[in-house]
Amino acid sequence: MSDELDDNDPGEHCEYPQPQTKFSSIEELTLSQENGLLKLVKRLSNRFQLPNFSEADILESISIISNNLEYYHDTKWENLPDVYFKLPDKRPLICVSSPHKIAGGEVRDITFKTHFESANPEYGARFKKLIKPRSVKAKHWKHLNEKPTGCVIAVHGWNMGDEKSSALTMVPGYFFQLGLDVIIVELPMHGARKSEINSITQMFPSLDPAVTNESFAQSICELREISTWVRSEIDCPVIGLGLSLGAQVISLWASLDSIDAVICVAPLVSLPSFIWSQVAGTNLEATLLKIGLNQQMLEQGFAVSNPLSYFLSTPRNQVLIVAGKNDIIVPASHAETLCKHWNSPRIHWLPDGHIEQLTAPSTGQEIKDFLGKLGLIKEV
């Protein structure tokens, strides 16, 4: 299947025959729930690192960052969420690979052309020059012998998106064995959707509010398109599941739309406060302050993509937050703030961990109880 999608081609189509679905041994391991899976997740956790913003990169891009901070401050898109997060006006043409058979179903790669359109003209001009970020990629774990009780639409964390890390952290086999279909979505600028241009202004997220805010909006657009397809083709409830950065995407979606169930794991809430916590007390903080950037400016510039800017649209009893009291990547204060803002939905605390929180045994039991009470899984 070609990565390139031509905006001017009225005959958008899928190429046939479709390529064979890639299915790794790690993805298969998520079906077994063996100790080996937990060891691999722990190993990945020990190697996990956040992307670094170098001082040179920031200084090189400072004019773009400053101009876009001013744009979002002046436009105040957070006051017009229905306009900024526009509903897709087209149904996506879903292209499906030749499936890989598993017990009770199959796994297949799906892709489609995004219908996202940028609200920011400067970023829109950048986006039109890209190819990979405009092709949506996901992996669908599909039941065949019986109708699923729901479909989990899962969103991975920051700097992830490849099939191995997504399988290890989102454990699709676990949810599949609960009777649920699973669709793991690659975020814009991640995995196979990474920009062809390697710069701070093409990272999601980054200090550039344009690429960050617009990529959040793109993610919401694509989740809505996938959700529409799930409800029409599979005809089952939709469960939004997100980890870390993915949890911010899902919490933003739950703030804009009513979803049948929401699970936010190790949620990131305020990207500006997170970024500032990483530079506080360093030479980089002094450099940012010297050139006129502070946390308050970032908060204003990123407000449109902050779930705290909106009320929760999903019923509170359909929300579960999972977080670590001593999470060393995203502080527990993010989950506490989100929980308070959402008027105290169900929250499950772990002692520590970040990307491995979803694989903790107590989390699995909490999720089964949560989804069971909503009637979204059969007794197991």
C-alpha positions in Angstrom: 0.0 0.0 0.0 1.4 3.4 -0.9 2.1 5.9 1.9 1.4 8.8 -0.3 -2.2 10.1 -0.5 -3.0 12.7 -3.1 -5.3 15.4 -2.0 -6.3 16.2 -5.6 -7.1 12.6 -6.5 -10.9 12.2 -6.7 -10.4 8.4 -7.1 -9.0 7.7 -3.6 -8.7 3.9 -3.3 -6.9 1.0 -1.6 -4.4 -1.0 -3.5 -4.9 -4.8 -3.8 -3.8 -7.3 -2.9 -3.2 -5.8 0.5 0.1 -6.6 2.2 0.3 -9.3 4.8 -0.3 -8.1 8.4 2.8 -7.9 10.5 2.3 -9.8 13.8 5.2 -9.9 16.2 6.1 -12.4 18.9 5.6 -9.6 21.5 2.1 -9.0 20.3 1.4 -12.7 20.6 2.8 -12.6 24.1 0.1 -10.2 25.2 -2.4 -13.0 24.7 -0.7 -15.3 27.2 -0.2 -12.9 30.1 3.0 -14.8 31.0 5.7 -13.5 33.3 7.8 -12.9 30.3 5.6 -10.0 29.3 6.0 -8.3 32.6 9.8 -8.7 32.3 9.8 -7.1 28.8 7.7 -4.2 30.0 10.0 -3.6 32.9 13.0 -3.7 30.5 11.3 -1.2 28.2 10.5 1.0 31.3 14.1 1.1 32.4 15.2 2.2 28.9 12.4 4.8 28.5 13.6 8.3 27.9 11.7 11.5 27.0 12.9 13.5 24.0 15.2 16.3 24.9 14.8 20.0 23.8 18.3 21.3 23.2 19.0 25.0 23.8 20.3 25.3 20.3 17.1 23.8 18.8 15.0 26.1 20.8 17.0 29.2 19.9 16.9 28.2 16.2 13.1 27.9 16.3 12.3 30.7 18.7 10.7 33.1 16.1 8.3 30.4 15.0 7.5 29.4 18.6 6.9 33.0 19.7 4.7 33.8 16.7 2.5 30.8 17.3 2.3 31.5 21.0 1.0 34.9 20.1 -1.5 33.4 17.5 -3.1 31.0 20.1 -3.1 33.7 22.8 -4.9 36.1 20.5 -7.4 33.7 18.8 -8.4 32.0 22.1 -9.5 28.9 20.3 -10.3 27.3 23.7 -13.5 29.4 23.8 -14.6 27.8 20.5 -13.9 24.1 20.8 -16.7 23.2 18.3 -15.0 25.3 15.7 -11.4 24.4 16.5 -12.1 20.6 16.8 -14.3 20.4 13.8 -16.3 17.2 13.2 -15.1 15.3 10.2 -17.4 15.8 7.2 -16.3 12.7 5.4 -16.3 9.1 6.2 -12.8 7.6 5.9 -12.0 5.0 3.3 -10.5 2.3 5.6 -7.8 0.2 3.9 -7.2 -3.2 5.4 -4.3 -5.6 5.1 -4.5 -9.4 4.7 -5.3 -10.6 8.2 -3.1 -12.7 10.6 -5.3 -15.3 12.2 -5.4 -15.8 16.0 -7.6 -17.9 18.2 -11.1 -16.4 18.0 -10.3 -13.7 15.5 -7.7 -12.0 13.4 -5.3 -9.0 13.5 -5.0 -6.6 10.7 -3.3 -3.3 9.8 -5.6 -0.5 8.8 -4.9 2.8 7.2 -6.8 5.8 5.8 -6.2 9.3 4.7 -6.7 11.9 7.5 -9.4 14.5 6.8 -7.8 16.8 9.4 -7.5 20.5 8.4 -5.4 22.9 10.4 -6.9 26.0 12.0 -3.5 27.7 12.0 -2.6 28.9 8.5 1.2 28.8 9.2 1.0 25.2 10.4 -1.4 24.2 7.6 1.2 25.3 5.0 3.8 23.1 6.8 1.4 20.1 7.1 0.5 20.1 3.4 4.1 19.4 2.6 4.2 16.3 4.7 3.2 12.8 3.6 3.7 10.3 6.4 1.7 12.2 9.1 -1.3 12.4 6.8 -1.6 8.7 6.5 -3.4 7.3 9.6 -2.1 3.9 10.7 -3.6 1.5 13.3 -3.8 -2.1 14.2 -7.2 -3.8 14.6 -7.6 -7.0 16.8 -11.0 -8.3 15.5 -13.3 -11.0 16.8 -14.7 -13.4 14.3 -16.7 -16.0 16.1 -18.9 -13.7 18.1 -19.7 -10.0 18.2 -17.4 -8.0 20.5 -18.9 -6.4 23.6 -17.1 -3.2 22.8 -14.1 -1.8 20.9 -11.1 -0.3 22.7 -9.5 2.5 20.8 -6.1 2.8 22.4 -3.5 5.6 22.1 0.1 5.0 23.1 2.5 7.3 25.0 5.1 9.9 24.0 8.0 8.7 21.7 6.3 5.3 21.1 4.0 4.1 18.3 6.0 1.1 16.9 4.2 -2.2 17.1 6.5 -3.6 19.9 6.3 -0.8 22.4 2.5 -0.3 21.7 1.9 -4.0 22.3 4.0 -4.1 25.5 2.4 -1.0 27.0 -1.2 -1.2 25.7 -1.5 -5.1 26.1 -4.1 -5.6 23.3 -4.2 -9.3 23.8 -5.5 -8.8 27.4 -8.5 -6.7 26.2 -9.1 -9.1 23.3 -9.5 -12.0 25.7 -12.1 -9.9 27.6 -14.3 -10.1 24.5 -13.3 -6.6 23.2 -12.0 -5.6 19.8 -8.9 -3.4 20.0 -7.7 -0.7 17.7 -4.2 0.7 18.6 -3.8 4.0 16.8 -0.4 5.6 16.0 -0.3 9.3 16.9 0.7 11.9 14.4 4.5 12.3 14.3 5.0 8.9 15.9 6.0 5.4 14.7 5.6 5.1 10.9 3.9 8.5 10.9 7.0 10.5 11.9 7.6 13.6 9.9 10.1 13.5 7.1 11.5 16.7 8.5 13.5 16.2 11.7 13.2 19.4 13.8 11.7 20.7 17.0 8.9 22.3 15.0 7.9 18.8 13.7 7.8 17.0 17.0 4.6 16.1 18.8 4.5 17.4 21.4 7.1 20.2 21.4 7.5 23.8 22.6 6.0 24.9 19.3 2.3 25.4 20.2 1.3 25.1 16.5 2.6 21.5 16.0 1.4 20.5 19.5 -2.1 22.0 19.4 -2.8 21.1 15.8 -1.5 17.5 16.3 -3.9 17.2 19.3 -6.7 18.4 17.0 -5.6 16.0 14.3 -5.6 13.1 16.8 -9.2 14.1 17.9 -10.3 14.2 14.2 -8.9 10.7 13.5 -10.3 9.2 16.7 -13.7 10.5 15.7 -13.3 9.0 12.3 -12.3 5.6 13.7 -15.1 5.8 16.3 -17.7 6.5 13.5 -16.3 3.5 11.5 -16.5 1.3 14.6 -20.1 2.2 15.4 -21.2 1.7 11.8 -19.2 -1.4 10.8 -18.9 -3.2 14.1 -21.9 -1.7 15.9 -20.6 -1.8 19.4 -19.7 0.6 22.3 -16.4 2.5 22.1 -13.9 2.6 24.9 -11.1 5.2 24.9 -7.8 4.0 26.4 -4.7 6.2 26.7 -1.3 6.1 28.3 0.6 9.2 29.3 0.5 11.5 26.2 -2.2 9.2 24.9 -4.1 9.7 28.1 -4.1 13.5 27.4 -5.5 12.8 24.0 -8.2 10.5 25.4 -9.0 13.0 28.2 -9.4 15.7 25.7 -11.6 13.5 23.5 -13.7 12.7 26.6 -14.1 16.4 27.3 -15.4 17.1 23.8 -17.5 14.0 23.1 -19.5 11.5 25.2 -17.7 8.1 25.1 -19.0 4.8 26.3 -16.0 4.3 28.6 -12.7 6.1 29.2 -9.5 4.8 30.8 -6.7 7.3 31.3 -3.4 5.7 32.5 -0.6 7.8 33.9 -2.3 10.9 32.4 -0.4 13.9 31.3 -2.7 17.0 31.6 -0.7 20.2 31.4 2.1 20.0 28.9 3.5 23.5 29.8 3.8 22.7 33.5 5.4 19.4 32.5 7.9 21.1 30.2 8.7 23.8 32.8 9.2 21.2 35.5 11.9 19.6 33.3 13.8 22.9 32.8 13.3 24.5 36.2 16.6 25.6 37.8 18.6 24.9 34.7 20.5 27.2 32.3 17.8 26.5 29.7 15.2 28.0 32.0 17.3 31.2 32.3 17.6 31.2 28.5 13.8 30.9 28.0 13.1 33.7 30.5 15.8 35.9 28.8 14.1 35.6 25.4 10.7 36.2 26.9 9.2 32.8 27.4 7.7 31.7 30.7 5.3 29.1 32.0 2.3 31.4 32.0 2.8 32.2 28.3 3.0 28.5 27.5 -0.2 27.8 29.5 -2.0 30.4 27.4 -0.5 29.2 24.2 -1.4 25.6 24.8 -4.8 26.1 26.5 -6.8 24.9 23.5 -5.3 21.4 23.8 -5.5 21.2 27.6 -8.5 19.1 28.8 -8.7 21.3 31.9 -10.0 24.1 29.6 -13.3 22.1 29.1 -16.0 20.4 31.1 -16.2 16.6 30.9 -18.7 15.5 28.3 -18.5 11.8 29.1 -20.6 10.7 32.2 -18.4 10.6 35.3 -19.3 7.0 36.1 -17.9 6.0 32.8 -14.4 7.3 33.6 -11.4 5.5 35.2 -8.1 7.1 36.0 -5.0 5.0 36.8 -1.9 6.7 38.2 1.2 6.1 40.2 1.8 7.9 43.4 5.5 8.0 42.7 5.5 8.1 38.9 8.9 9.6 38.1 7.9 10.6 34.5 4.5 12.3 34.9 4.0 13.5 38.5 0.9 12.3 40.4 -0.3 15.9 40.5 -1.4 15.6 36.9 -3.8 12.8 37.7 -5.0 14.5 40.9 -5.7 17.7 39.0 -7.6 15.9 36.3 -9.6 13.9 38.9 -10.6 17.1 40.7 -11.5 18.9 37.5 -13.7 16.0 36.5 -15.5 16.0 39.9 -13.8 12.9 41.3 -14.4 9.9 38.9 -13.1 6.5 39.8 -9.3 6.5 40.3 -6.9 3.6 40.9 -3.6 4.4 42.6 -0.4 2.3 42.1 2.7 2.9 44.2 4.9 3.8 41.2 5.6 3.0 37.6 4.7 4.8 34.4 4.5 2.9 31.1 4.1 -0.4 32.9 1.0 0.8 34.9 -1.4 -1.0 32.6 0.3 -4.3 33.0 0.2 -4.3 36.8 -2.1 -7.1 38.1 -4.1 -4.8 40.3 -4.8 -2.6 37.3 -6.1 -5.5 35.3 -8.6 -6.4 38.0 -9.6 -2.8 38.4 -10.3 -2.5 34.7 -12.4 -5.7 34.6 -14.4 -4.5 37.5 -14.9 -1.1 35.9 -15.9 -2.4 32.5 -18.0 -5.2 34.1 -20.1 -2.7 36.0 -20.7 -0.8 32.7 -21.8 -4.0 31.0 -19.0 -3.8 28.5 -17.4 -7.2 29.2 -18.7 -10.6 29.9 -17.8 -12.3 33.1 -14.4 -13.9 32.8 
